[in-house]
Amino acid sequence: MANIKAGIDRKANRRGAARLAAVQALYQMEISGAGINDVFAEFDSHWLGNEVEGDRYLPAEAAFFRDVVAGVVRDQVRIDPLIDDALSKSWPLKRIAAILRAVLRAGSYELEHRIDIPARVVVSEYVDVAHAFVENDEAGMVNAVLDQIARHFRTAEFTR
């Protein structure tokens, strides 16, 4: 399992920690085939605000973590085609690394459903999460894809 502490140092807040944990949980579910209840139980007991292998993890906003993970699982059939449309036609979602798929899915879910959070904040936060796992080029791709999806769901926020 990738170390979810890596990206927390940059934005040490409970919601940021929840986003990072949600991406890690989605990644774990895709890679291992674990179910949502198993992932919730593992993250509750091992990852959210606990010490793992000598590293202390920032407490995450558990309700926010659960909302993002459950929302992605529920809406993935709708989310994936939106992401695919935003990607280059020569590089479809299935060719993207699993961790980036998790980042894009979580960000897309938030952009559609968490209208209480400004779109630019959501995009920025998930670019920060991506930086915890990938190089600048891939994080730039996350920025471009989520920006396009943000403009799809939140047009009014970009026409002001």
DSSP file with accessible surface (Angstrom, degrees, kcal/mol):
  #  RESIDUE AA STRUCTURE BP1 BP2  ACC     N-H-->O    O-->H-N    N-H-->O    O-->H-N    TCO  KAPPA ALPHA  PHI   PSI    X-CA   Y-CA   Z-CA
    1    1 A M              0   0  104      0, 0.0     3,-0.0     0, 0.0    23,-0.0   0.000 360.0 360.0 360.0 133.1    0.0    0.0    0.0
    2    2 A A        -     0   0   37      1,-0.1     2,-0.6    22,-0.1   131,-0.0  -0.327 360.0-101.7 -65.1 148.2    1.4    3.4   -0.9
    3    3 A N    >   -     0   0   70      1,-0.2     3,-0.9   129,-0.1     4,-0.2  -0.592  28.7-163.4 -75.8 115.0    2.3    5.6    2.0
    4    4 A I  T 3  S+     0   0    5     -2,-0.6     3,-0.3     1,-0.2     4,-0.3   0.530  80.3  75.0 -80.5  -0.6   -0.5    8.2    2.4
    5    5 A K  T >> S+     0   0   60      1,-0.2     3,-1.5     2,-0.1     4,-0.8   0.806  73.7  84.1 -76.1 -26.1    1.6   10.4    4.6
    6    6 A A  T <4 S+     0   0   57     -3,-0.9     3,-0.3     1,-0.3     4,-0.2   0.820  97.5  33.3 -51.0 -44.1    3.7   11.6    1.6
    7    7 A G  T >> S+     0   0   13     -3,-0.3     4,-0.7    -4,-0.2     3,-0.5   0.531  99.2  81.4 -93.9  -3.3    1.3   14.4    0.5
    8    8 A I  T <4 S+     0   0   15     -3,-1.5     3,-0.4    -4,-0.3    -1,-0.2   0.853  77.5  68.9 -73.4 -31.8    0.0   15.5    3.9
    9    9 A D  T 3< S+     0   0  117     -4,-0.8     3,-0.4    -3,-0.3    -1,-0.2   0.833  95.8  56.0 -58.4 -32.1    2.9   17.7    4.8
   10   10 A R  T <4 S+     0   0  136     -3,-0.5     2,-0.4     1,-0.3    -1,-0.2   0.902 123.9  17.3 -69.6 -43.8    2.0   20.2    2.1
   11   11 A K  S  < S-     0   0   78     -4,-0.7     2,-1.8    -3,-0.4    -1,-0.3  -0.779  73.7-167.2-132.2  89.9   -1.6   20.9    3.3
   12   12 A A        +     0   0   75     -2,-0.4     2,-0.3    -3,-0.4    -3,-0.1  -0.566  40.9 120.1 -83.1  82.2   -2.0   19.7    6.8
   13   13 A N     >  -     0   0   60     -2,-1.8     4,-2.5    -5,-0.1     5,-0.2  -0.974  69.9-116.2-141.3 158.9   -5.8   19.8    7.2
   14   14 A R  H  > S+     0   0  134     -2,-0.3     4,-1.9     1,-0.2    47,-1.8   0.862 114.1  47.2 -65.3 -37.2   -8.4   17.2    8.0
   15   15 A R  H  > S+     0   0   67      2,-0.2     4,-2.3    45,-0.2    -1,-0.2   0.903 111.8  50.8 -72.7 -39.1  -10.3   17.5    4.7
   16   16 A G  H  > S+     0   0    9      2,-0.2     4,-2.3     1,-0.2    -2,-0.2   0.912 110.6  49.6 -61.7 -40.7   -7.0   17.3    2.8
   17   17 A A  H  X S+     0   0    4     -4,-2.5     4,-2.6    42,-0.2    -1,-0.2   0.886 108.9  53.1 -64.7 -36.9   -6.1   14.2    4.7
   18   18 A A  H  X S+     0   0    0     -4,-1.9     4,-2.6     2,-0.2    -2,-0.2   0.899 108.5  49.8 -65.4 -39.9   -9.6   12.7    3.9
   19   19 A R  H  X S+     0   0    7     -4,-2.3     4,-2.4     2,-0.2    -2,-0.2   0.930 111.9  47.5 -63.2 -45.4   -9.0   13.3    0.2
   20   20 A L  H  X S+     0   0    6     -4,-2.3     4,-2.2     1,-0.2    -2,-0.2   0.926 114.0  47.0 -62.0 -44.0   -5.6   11.6    0.3
   21   21 A A  H  X S+     0   0    1     -4,-2.6     4,-2.8     2,-0.2    -2,-0.2   0.890 110.1  53.6 -65.5 -38.1   -7.1    8.7    2.3
   22   22 A A  H  X S+     0   0    0     -4,-2.6     4,-2.7     2,-0.2     5,-0.2   0.927 109.1  48.1 -63.8 -43.4  -10.0    8.4   -0.1
   23   23 A V  H  X S+     0   0    0     -4,-2.4     4,-2.6     1,-0.2    -2,-0.2   0.935 112.7  49.0 -62.1 -43.1   -7.7    8.2   -3.1
   24   24 A Q  H  X S+     0   0    1     -4,-2.2     4,-2.8     1,-0.2    -2,-0.2   0.919 111.7  49.1 -62.8 -42.2   -5.7    5.6   -1.3
   25   25 A A  H  X S+     0   0    0     -4,-2.8     4,-2.6     2,-0.2    -2,-0.2   0.923 111.7  48.3 -64.2 -44.0   -8.8    3.6   -0.5
   26   26 A L  H  X S+     0   0   14     -4,-2.7     4,-2.2     2,-0.2    -1,-0.2   0.904 112.4  49.5 -63.2 -40.6  -10.1    3.8   -4.1
   27   27 A Y  H  X S+     0   0   65     -4,-2.6     4,-2.7    -5,-0.2     5,-0.3   0.945 111.3  49.0 -61.3 -47.8   -6.7    2.7   -5.3
   28   28 A Q  H  X S+     0   0   24     -4,-2.8     4,-2.9     1,-0.2     6,-0.6   0.906 109.8  51.8 -60.4 -41.5   -6.6   -0.2   -2.8
   29   29 A M  H  X S+     0   0   30     -4,-2.6     4,-1.7     1,-0.2    -1,-0.2   0.915 112.8  45.2 -62.5 -42.1  -10.2   -1.3   -3.9
   30   30 A E  H  < S+     0   0   68     -4,-2.2    -2,-0.2     2,-0.2    -1,-0.2   0.923 118.7  41.1 -68.3 -43.1   -9.2   -1.4   -7.5
   31   31 A I  H  < S+     0   0  101     -4,-2.7    -2,-0.2    -5,-0.2    -3,-0.2   0.914 128.5  27.3 -72.3 -44.1   -5.9   -3.2   -7.0
   32   32 A S  H  < S-     0   0   75     -4,-2.9    -3,-0.2    -5,-0.3    -2,-0.2   0.627  96.5-125.1 -96.7 -16.7   -7.0   -5.7   -4.4
   33   33 A G     <  +     0   0   63     -4,-1.7    -4,-0.2    -5,-0.4    -3,-0.1   0.617  51.9 163.1  79.5  12.3  -10.7   -6.1   -5.3
   34   34 A A        -     0   0   25     -6,-0.6    -1,-0.2     1,-0.1     2,-0.1  -0.309  36.6-117.4 -64.2 148.7  -11.6   -5.2   -1.6
   35   35 A G     >  -     0   0   35     -3,-0.1     4,-2.3     1,-0.1     5,-0.2  -0.409  23.6-107.4 -84.3 164.4  -15.1   -4.2   -0.9
   36   36 A I  H  > S+     0   0   41      1,-0.2     4,-2.8     2,-0.2     5,-0.2   0.885 117.5  51.5 -61.9 -40.8  -16.1   -0.8    0.4
   37   37 A N  H  > S+     0   0  125      1,-0.2     4,-2.3     2,-0.2    -1,-0.2   0.902 110.5  49.1 -66.0 -38.8  -17.0   -2.1    3.9
   38   38 A D  H  > S+     0   0  112      2,-0.2     4,-2.5     1,-0.2    -1,-0.2   0.912 112.6  48.0 -64.7 -41.5  -13.6   -3.8    4.2
   39   39 A V  H  X S+     0   0    0     -4,-2.3     4,-2.8     2,-0.2     5,-0.3   0.926 111.2  50.2 -66.8 -43.2  -11.8   -0.7    3.1
   40   40 A F  H  X S+     0   0   17     -4,-2.8     4,-2.6     1,-0.2     5,-0.2   0.935 112.1  48.1 -59.5 -45.5  -13.8    1.5    5.5
   41   41 A A  H  X S+     0   0   56     -4,-2.3     4,-2.2    -5,-0.2     5,-0.2   0.926 113.4  47.1 -62.5 -44.2  -13.0   -0.9    8.4
   42   42 A E  H  X>S+     0   0   60     -4,-2.5     4,-2.8     1,-0.2     5,-0.6   0.931 114.3  46.0 -64.2 -44.4   -9.3   -1.0    7.5
   43   43 A F  I  X>S+     0   0    0     -4,-2.8     5,-2.7     1,-0.2     4,-1.0   0.893 112.1  51.8 -68.7 -36.3   -9.0    2.8    7.2
   44   44 A D  I  <5S+     0   0   65     -4,-2.6    -1,-0.2    -5,-0.3    -2,-0.2   0.917 120.6  33.2 -63.4 -41.1  -10.9    3.4   10.4
   45   45 A S  I  <5S+     0   0   74     -4,-2.2    -2,-0.2    -5,-0.2    -1,-0.2   0.777 134.3  19.8 -89.4 -25.9   -8.7    1.1   12.4
   46   46 A H  I  <5S+     0   0  108     -4,-2.8    -3,-0.2    -5,-0.2    -2,-0.1   0.735 125.5  26.6-114.9 -33.2   -5.3    1.5   10.7
   47   47 A W  I ><<S+     0   0   21     -4,-1.0     2,-1.3    -5,-0.6     3,-0.6   0.801  86.8  86.9-111.5 -36.9   -5.0    4.7    8.6
   48   48 A L  T 3 <S-     0   0   23     -5,-2.7    -1,-0.1     1,-0.3     3,-0.1  -0.572 118.8 -26.7 -81.2  96.3   -7.2    7.6    9.7
   49   49 A G  T 3  S+     0   0    8     -2,-1.3    -1,-0.3     9,-0.7     2,-0.2   0.671 111.8 114.0  81.2  17.4   -5.3    9.5   12.4
   50   50 A N  S <  S-     0   0   55     -3,-0.6     7,-2.3     8,-0.2     2,-0.5  -0.617  71.1-100.2-114.0 175.5   -3.2    6.5   13.6
   51   51 A E  E     -A   56   0A 128      5,-0.2     2,-0.4    -2,-0.2     5,-0.2  -0.836  37.2-177.9 -97.9 128.7    0.4    5.5   13.6
   52   52 A V  E >   -A   55   0A  16      3,-2.7     3,-2.2    -2,-0.5    -6,-0.0  -0.991  68.9 -18.0-130.4 123.4    1.4    3.0   10.9
   53   53 A E  T 3  S-     0   0  183     -2,-0.4    -1,-0.1     1,-0.3     3,-0.1   0.872 129.7 -49.7  50.1  42.0    4.9    1.7   10.6
   54   54 A G  T 3  S+     0   0   56      1,-0.2     2,-0.5     0, 0.0    -1,-0.3   0.373 115.3 112.8  84.7  -7.6    6.3    4.5   12.8
   55   55 A D  E <   -A   52   0A  53     -3,-2.2    -3,-2.7     2,-0.0     2,-0.5  -0.856  60.6-139.3-101.7 133.2    4.6    7.3   10.9
   56   56 A R  E     -A   51   0A 152     -2,-0.5     2,-0.4    -5,-0.2    -5,-0.2  -0.779  18.4-147.7 -90.5 126.4    1.8    9.3   12.5
   57   57 A Y        -     0   0    7     -7,-2.3     3,-0.1    -2,-0.5   -52,-0.1  -0.791  19.5-111.0 -99.1 136.7   -1.0   10.1   10.1
   58   58 A L        -     0   0   53     -2,-0.4    -9,-0.7     1,-0.1    -8,-0.2  -0.376  41.3-101.5 -61.4 137.0   -3.0   13.3   10.3
   59   59 A P        -     0   0   54      0, 0.0     2,-0.3     0, 0.0   -42,-0.2  -0.398  41.2-147.5 -61.2 133.8   -6.6   12.7   11.5
   60   60 A A        -     0   0    8    -43,-0.2     2,-1.2   -42,-0.1   -45,-0.2  -0.732  25.4-101.4-102.4 154.5   -8.9   12.9    8.5
   61   61 A E     >  -     0   0   59    -47,-1.8     4,-2.5    -2,-0.3     3,-0.2  -0.651  39.2-161.2 -73.1  99.9  -12.5   14.1    8.4
   62   62 A A  H  > S+     0   0   41     -2,-1.2     4,-2.7     1,-0.2     5,-0.2   0.863  83.5  51.7 -59.5 -41.6  -14.0   10.6    8.4
   63   63 A A  H  > S+     0   0   73      2,-0.2     4,-2.3     1,-0.2    -1,-0.2   0.903 111.9  47.4 -64.8 -38.7  -17.5   11.6    7.1
   64   64 A F  H  > S+     0   0    2     -3,-0.2     4,-2.5     2,-0.2     5,-0.2   0.929 111.2  51.5 -66.4 -44.9  -15.9   13.4    4.2
   65   65 A F  H  X S+     0   0    0     -4,-2.5     4,-2.4     1,-0.2     5,-0.2   0.947 112.5  45.8 -54.0 -50.6  -13.6   10.4    3.5
   66   66 A R  H  X S+     0   0   85     -4,-2.7     4,-2.7     1,-0.2     5,-0.3   0.889 110.6  53.8 -64.2 -39.0  -16.7    8.1    3.5
   67   67 A D  H  X S+     0   0   49     -4,-2.3     4,-2.5    -5,-0.2    -1,-0.2   0.939 111.6  44.3 -60.9 -47.0  -18.7   10.4    1.3
   68   68 A V  H  X S+     0   0    0     -4,-2.5     4,-2.5     2,-0.2     5,-0.2   0.952 117.2  44.2 -65.7 -48.1  -16.0   10.6   -1.4
   69   69 A V  H  X S+     0   0    0     -4,-2.4     4,-2.5    -5,-0.2     5,-0.2   0.960 117.9  43.5 -63.5 -49.7  -15.3    6.9   -1.4
   70   70 A A  H  X S+     0   0   35     -4,-2.7     4,-2.7    -5,-0.2    -1,-0.2   0.894 113.7  52.4 -64.2 -38.2  -18.9    5.8   -1.4
   71   71 A G  H  X S+     0   0    0     -4,-2.5     4,-2.6    -5,-0.3    -1,-0.2   0.909 110.0  47.3 -65.1 -42.1  -19.9    8.4   -4.0
   72   72 A V  H  X S+     0   0    0     -4,-2.5     4,-1.4     2,-0.2    -2,-0.2   0.941 113.1  48.8 -64.3 -45.2  -17.2    7.3   -6.4
   73   73 A V  H  < S+     0   0   61     -4,-2.5     3,-0.4    -5,-0.2     4,-0.3   0.940 115.7  44.3 -59.6 -44.9  -18.2    3.7   -5.9
   74   74 A R  H  < S+     0   0  146     -4,-2.7     3,-0.3     1,-0.2    -1,-0.2   0.894 125.1  31.6 -65.7 -41.2  -21.9    4.6   -6.5
   75   75 A D  H >X S+     0   0   16     -4,-2.6     4,-2.5    -5,-0.2     3,-1.3   0.338  82.1 109.6-104.2   6.5  -21.3    6.9   -9.5
   76   76 A Q  H 3X S+     0   0   63     -4,-1.4     4,-2.6    -3,-0.4    -1,-0.2   0.851  74.7  59.6 -56.7 -36.0  -18.2    5.3  -11.2
   77   77 A V  H 34 S+     0   0  133     -4,-0.3    -1,-0.3    -3,-0.3    -2,-0.1   0.850 115.5  36.0 -62.5 -30.7  -20.2    4.1  -14.2
   78   78 A R  H <> S+     0   0  106     -3,-1.3     4,-0.9     2,-0.1    -2,-0.2   0.805 116.8  53.2 -87.2 -34.6  -21.1    7.7  -14.9
   79   79 A I  H  X S+     0   0    1     -4,-2.5     4,-2.1    -7,-0.2     3,-0.4   0.917  99.2  60.8 -69.8 -44.6  -17.8    9.3  -13.8
   80   80 A D  H  X S+     0   0   34     -4,-2.6     4,-2.9     1,-0.2     5,-0.2   0.893 102.4  50.0 -57.4 -44.2  -15.5    7.2  -15.9
   81   81 A P  H  > S+     0   0   65      0, 0.0     4,-2.4     0, 0.0    -1,-0.2   0.881 109.3  53.5 -63.4 -32.9  -17.0    8.3  -19.3
   82   82 A L  H  X S+     0   0   38     -4,-0.9     4,-1.3    -3,-0.4    -2,-0.2   0.918 112.0  44.3 -63.8 -44.0  -16.7   11.9  -18.2
   83   83 A I  H  X S+     0   0    0     -4,-2.1     4,-1.4     2,-0.2     3,-0.4   0.930 111.5  53.5 -65.0 -45.2  -13.0   11.4  -17.4
   84   84 A D  H  < S+     0   0   61     -4,-2.9     3,-0.5     1,-0.2    -2,-0.2   0.902 107.5  51.4 -56.9 -42.0  -12.5    9.5  -20.7
   85   85 A D  H  < S+     0   0  103     -4,-2.4    -1,-0.2     1,-0.2    -2,-0.2   0.823 109.7  50.1 -64.8 -31.7  -14.0   12.4  -22.7
   86   86 A A  H  < S+     0   0   14     -4,-1.3    -1,-0.2    -3,-0.4    -2,-0.2   0.688 100.2  81.1 -80.8 -18.5  -11.6   14.9  -20.9
   87   87 A L  S  < S-     0   0   13     -4,-1.4     6,-0.1    -3,-0.5     2,-0.1  -0.454  98.4 -85.7 -83.4 160.6   -8.6   12.7  -21.7
   88   88 A S    >   -     0   0   70      3,-0.2     3,-2.1     1,-0.1    -1,-0.1  -0.377  36.5-124.8 -60.3 139.0   -6.7   12.7  -25.0
   89   89 A K  T 3  S+     0   0  159      1,-0.3    -1,-0.1    -4,-0.1    -2,-0.1   0.791 111.9  55.7 -61.2 -25.0   -8.3   10.2  -27.3
   90   90 A S  T 3  S+     0   0   84      1,-0.2    -1,-0.3     2,-0.0    -2,-0.1   0.528 110.1  47.5 -85.3  -2.9   -5.0    8.4  -27.7
   91   91 A W  S <  S-     0   0  116     -3,-2.1    -1,-0.2    -7,-0.1    -3,-0.2  -0.596  79.1-173.7-137.6  75.4   -4.7    7.9  -23.9
   92   92 A P    >   -     0   0   29      0, 0.0     3,-2.1     0, 0.0     4,-0.5  -0.171  40.8 -99.4 -70.9 165.5   -8.0    6.6  -22.5
   93   93 A L  G >  S+     0   0    8      1,-0.3     3,-1.7     2,-0.2     8,-0.1   0.837 119.6  63.6 -52.9 -39.1   -8.7    6.1  -18.8
   94   94 A K  G 3  S+     0   0  173      1,-0.3    -1,-0.3     7,-0.0     4,-0.1   0.735 101.5  52.5 -64.2 -18.3   -7.9    2.4  -18.9
   95   95 A R  G <  S+     0   0  135     -3,-2.1    -1,-0.3     2,-0.1     2,-0.2   0.550  89.5  97.8 -92.1  -7.0   -4.3    3.3  -19.8
   96   96 A I  S <  S-     0   0    6     -3,-1.7     5,-0.1    -4,-0.5    -5,-0.0  -0.567  89.7 -95.0 -80.7 144.0   -3.9    5.7  -16.9
   97   97 A A     >  -     0   0   57     -2,-0.2     4,-2.2     1,-0.1     3,-0.5  -0.224  34.5-115.6 -56.4 145.8   -2.1    4.3  -13.8
   98   98 A A  H  > S+     0   0   13      1,-0.2     4,-2.2     2,-0.2     5,-0.1   0.852 114.8  54.9 -56.0 -38.5   -4.6    3.1  -11.1
   99   99 A I  H  > S+     0   0   20      1,-0.2     4,-2.1     2,-0.2    -1,-0.2   0.906 109.1  48.0 -66.3 -36.2   -3.5    5.7   -8.6
  100  100 A L  H  > S+     0   0    8     -3,-0.5     4,-2.8     2,-0.2     5,-0.2   0.873 107.7  55.1 -71.4 -35.1   -4.3    8.5  -11.2
  101  101 A R  H  X S+     0   0   35     -4,-2.2     4,-2.6     2,-0.2     5,-0.2   0.926 108.6  49.5 -60.2 -42.0   -7.7    6.9  -12.0
  102  102 A A  H  X S+     0   0    1     -4,-2.2     4,-2.5     2,-0.2     5,-0.2   0.920 111.6  48.1 -63.4 -43.1   -8.4    7.1   -8.2
  103  103 A V  H  X S+     0   0    1     -4,-2.1     4,-2.6     1,-0.2     5,-0.2   0.943 114.3  46.0 -61.6 -48.3   -7.4   10.8   -8.1
  104  104 A L  H  X S+     0   0    0     -4,-2.8     4,-2.4     1,-0.2    -2,-0.2   0.888 113.4  49.1 -65.0 -39.4   -9.5   11.7  -11.2
  105  105 A R  H  X S+     0   0   20     -4,-2.6     4,-2.5    -5,-0.2    -1,-0.2   0.933 113.2  46.0 -66.3 -45.6  -12.5    9.7  -10.0
  106  106 A A  H  X S+     0   0    0     -4,-2.5     4,-2.4    -5,-0.2    -2,-0.2   0.935 115.0  47.2 -64.0 -44.4  -12.5   11.3   -6.5
  107  107 A G  H  X S+     0   0    0     -4,-2.6     4,-2.5    -5,-0.2    -1,-0.2   0.913 112.2  50.0 -63.3 -41.7  -12.0   14.8   -7.9
  108  108 A S  H  X S+     0   0    1     -4,-2.4     4,-1.9    -5,-0.2    -1,-0.2   0.913 109.6  51.2 -63.8 -42.3  -14.7   14.3  -10.5
  109  109 A Y  H  X S+     0   0    7     -4,-2.5     4,-2.9     1,-0.2     5,-0.4   0.951 111.8  47.1 -58.4 -48.4  -17.1   13.1   -7.8
  110  110 A E  H  X S+     0   0    0     -4,-2.4     4,-2.4     1,-0.2    -2,-0.2   0.893 108.6  54.6 -62.5 -40.3  -16.4   16.1   -5.7
  111  111 A L  H  < S+     0   0    0     -4,-2.5    -1,-0.2     1,-0.2    -2,-0.2   0.878 116.0  38.6 -62.7 -35.6  -16.8   18.5   -8.6
  112  112 A E  H  < S+     0   0   48     -4,-1.9    -2,-0.2    -5,-0.2     3,-0.2   0.910 130.8  23.1 -80.1 -41.2  -20.2   17.2   -9.3
  113  113 A H  H  < S+     0   0   70     -4,-2.9     2,-0.8    -5,-0.2    -3,-0.2   0.681 108.5  65.9-106.5 -22.1  -21.6   16.6   -5.8
  114  114 A R    ><  +     0   0   44     -4,-2.4     3,-2.0    -5,-0.4    -1,-0.2  -0.495  50.4 155.2-103.6  66.9  -19.7   18.9   -3.4
  115  115 A I  T 3   +     0   0  128     -2,-0.8    -1,-0.2     1,-0.3     4,-0.1   0.598  63.0  77.1 -71.6  -6.5  -20.9   22.2   -4.6
  116  116 A D  T 3  S+     0   0   98     -3,-0.2    -1,-0.3     2,-0.1    -2,-0.1   0.620  89.3  66.0 -73.9 -10.6  -20.3   23.6   -1.1
  117  117 A I  S <  S-     0   0   10     -3,-2.0     5,-0.1    -7,-0.2    -3,-0.1  -0.946  98.1-110.7-114.3 125.1  -16.5   23.6   -2.1
  118  118 A P    >>  -     0   0   70      0, 0.0     4,-2.1     0, 0.0     3,-0.5  -0.234  23.5-124.9 -56.0 141.1  -15.4   26.0   -4.9
  119  119 A A  H 3> S+     0   0    0      1,-0.3     4,-2.7     2,-0.2     5,-0.2   0.881 109.7  54.7 -55.9 -42.5  -14.3   24.1   -8.0
  120  120 A R  H 3> S+     0   0  144      1,-0.2     4,-2.3     2,-0.2    -1,-0.3   0.857 107.4  51.1 -64.2 -32.8  -10.9   25.7   -8.1
  121  121 A V  H <> S+     0   0   64     -3,-0.5     4,-2.8     2,-0.2    -1,-0.2   0.934 109.7  49.7 -67.2 -45.1  -10.3   24.5   -4.6
  122  122 A V  H  X S+     0   0    0     -4,-2.1     4,-2.3     2,-0.2     5,-0.2   0.949 112.7  46.8 -59.0 -49.4  -11.3   20.9   -5.5
  123  123 A V  H  X S+     0   0    7     -4,-2.7     4,-2.1     1,-0.2    -1,-0.2   0.951 114.0  47.9 -59.3 -48.0   -9.0   20.9   -8.6
  124  124 A S  H  X S+     0   0   52     -4,-2.3     4,-2.3     1,-0.2    -1,-0.2   0.906 110.5  51.4 -60.7 -43.3   -6.1   22.4   -6.6
  125  125 A E  H  X S+     0   0   17     -4,-2.8     4,-2.1     1,-0.2    -1,-0.2   0.906 111.3  46.7 -62.5 -42.2   -6.5   19.9   -3.7
  126  126 A Y  H  X S+     0   0    0     -4,-2.3     4,-2.5     2,-0.2    -1,-0.2   0.820 108.5  55.1 -75.4 -26.1   -6.5   16.9   -6.1
  127  127 A V  H  X S+     0   0   20     -4,-2.1     4,-2.2    -5,-0.2    -1,-0.2   0.927 108.8  49.7 -66.2 -41.5   -3.5   18.2   -7.9
  128  128 A D  H  X S+     0   0   30     -4,-2.3     4,-0.8     2,-0.2    -2,-0.2   0.911 110.3  49.9 -61.0 -42.8   -1.8   18.3   -4.5
  129  129 A V  H >< S+     0   0    7     -4,-2.1     3,-1.3     1,-0.2     4,-0.5   0.937 108.3  53.1 -60.8 -44.4   -2.9   14.7   -3.8
  130  130 A A  H >X S+     0   0    0     -4,-2.5     4,-2.5     1,-0.3     3,-2.1   0.898 100.8  60.9 -58.9 -40.0   -1.5   13.6   -7.2
  131  131 A H  H 3< S+     0   0   54     -4,-2.2    -1,-0.3     1,-0.3    -2,-0.2   0.757  94.3  64.9 -59.7 -24.0    1.8   15.2   -6.4
  132  132 A A  T << S+     0   0   21     -3,-1.3    -1,-0.3    -4,-0.8    -2,-0.2   0.734 119.0  21.5 -69.0 -19.6    2.0   12.7   -3.4
  133  133 A F  T <4 S+     0   0   50     -3,-2.1     2,-0.3    -4,-0.5    -2,-0.2   0.635 121.6  35.2-121.8 -25.1    2.2    9.8   -5.9
  134  134 A V  S  < S-     0   0   22     -4,-2.5    -1,-0.1     1,-0.1     2,-0.0  -0.824  77.5 -91.0-134.2 173.0    3.3   11.0   -9.3
  135  135 A E     >  -     0   0  144     -2,-0.3     4,-2.1     1,-0.1     3,-0.3  -0.194  49.8 -92.5 -78.6 173.7    5.7   13.4  -11.1
  136  136 A N  H  > S+     0   0  114      1,-0.2     4,-2.5     2,-0.2     5,-0.2   0.832 120.9  57.9 -58.6 -38.6    4.8   16.9  -12.3
  137  137 A D  H  > S+     0   0  146      2,-0.2     4,-1.7     1,-0.2    -1,-0.2   0.933 110.0  43.1 -61.0 -45.7    3.7   15.8  -15.8
  138  138 A E  H  > S+     0   0   79     -3,-0.3     4,-2.1     2,-0.2    -1,-0.2   0.887 113.0  52.3 -68.8 -37.3    1.1   13.5  -14.5
  139  139 A A  H  X S+     0   0    1     -4,-2.1     4,-2.3     1,-0.2    -1,-0.2   0.882 107.3  54.1 -64.5 -35.6   -0.1   16.0  -11.9
  140  140 A G  H  X S+     0   0   39     -4,-2.5     4,-2.4     2,-0.2    -1,-0.2   0.881 106.2  51.8 -63.3 -37.6   -0.4   18.5  -14.8
  141  141 A M  H  X S+     0   0   47     -4,-1.7     4,-2.8     2,-0.2     5,-0.3   0.916 107.6  52.2 -64.8 -41.2   -2.6   16.0  -16.6
  142  142 A V  H  X S+     0   0    0     -4,-2.1     4,-2.8     1,-0.2     5,-0.3   0.936 109.7  50.1 -58.9 -45.1   -4.8   15.7  -13.4
  143  143 A N  H  X S+     0   0   77     -4,-2.3     4,-2.4     1,-0.2    -2,-0.2   0.936 112.5  46.1 -58.5 -48.3   -5.1   19.5  -13.4
  144  144 A A  H  X S+     0   0   57     -4,-2.4     4,-2.0     2,-0.2    -2,-0.2   0.922 115.6  45.0 -64.3 -44.0   -6.1   19.7  -17.1
  145  145 A V  H  X S+     0   0    5     -4,-2.8     4,-2.4     2,-0.2     5,-0.2   0.947 115.9  45.1 -67.7 -47.8   -8.7   16.9  -16.8
  146  146 A L  H  X S+     0   0    0     -4,-2.8     4,-3.0    -5,-0.3    -1,-0.2   0.873 110.3  55.6 -67.2 -32.6  -10.3   18.1  -13.6
  147  147 A D  H  X S+     0   0   50     -4,-2.4     4,-2.2    -5,-0.3    -1,-0.2   0.934 109.3  47.1 -62.5 -43.1  -10.3   21.7  -14.9
  148  148 A Q  H  X S+     0   0  103     -4,-2.0     4,-1.4     2,-0.2    -2,-0.2   0.921 114.1  46.7 -64.6 -42.5  -12.3   20.5  -17.9
  149  149 A I  H  X S+     0   0    5     -4,-2.4     4,-2.4     1,-0.2     5,-0.3   0.900 109.7  54.7 -67.3 -37.8  -14.7   18.5  -15.7
  150  150 A A  H  X S+     0   0    0     -4,-3.0     4,-3.3     1,-0.2    -1,-0.2   0.917 106.8  50.5 -60.0 -42.9  -15.1   21.4  -13.4
  151  151 A R  H  < S+     0   0  110     -4,-2.2    -1,-0.2     1,-0.2     4,-0.2   0.826 109.5  52.6 -67.1 -27.2  -16.1   23.6  -16.3
  152  152 A H  H  < S+     0   0  116     -4,-1.4     3,-0.4    -5,-0.2    -2,-0.2   0.944 121.8  28.6 -70.0 -48.9  -18.6   21.0  -17.3
  153  153 A F  H  < S+     0   0   56     -4,-2.4    -2,-0.2     1,-0.2    -3,-0.2   0.763 131.7  34.0 -84.3 -28.6  -20.3   20.8  -13.9
  154  154 A R    >X  +     0   0   13     -4,-3.3     3,-1.4    -5,-0.3     4,-0.7  -0.274  63.8 149.9-126.7  47.7  -19.6   24.3  -12.6
  155  155 A T  H >> S+     0   0   82     -3,-0.4     3,-1.6     1,-0.3     4,-0.7   0.865  72.2  59.3 -49.1 -44.2  -19.8   26.6  -15.7
  156  156 A A  H >4 S+     0   0   62      1,-0.3     3,-0.8     2,-0.2     4,-0.4   0.833  97.8  59.4 -59.9 -32.8  -21.1   29.5  -13.6
  157  157 A E  H <4 S+     0   0   31     -3,-1.4    -1,-0.3     1,-0.2    -2,-0.2   0.741 109.4  44.3 -68.7 -19.7  -18.0   29.5  -11.4
  158  158 A F  H << S+     0   0   28     -3,-1.6    -1,-0.2    -4,-0.7    -2,-0.2   0.460 105.8  59.5-104.9  -2.8  -15.8   30.0  -14.5
  159  159 A T    <<        0   0  105     -3,-0.8    -2,-0.2    -4,-0.7    -1,-0.1   0.353 360.0 360.0-105.1   4.2  -17.9   32.8  -16.2
  160  160 A R              0   0  232     -4,-0.4    -3,-0.0    -3,-0.2    -4,-0.0  -0.406 360.0 360.0 -75.9 360.0  -17.7   35.3  -13.4
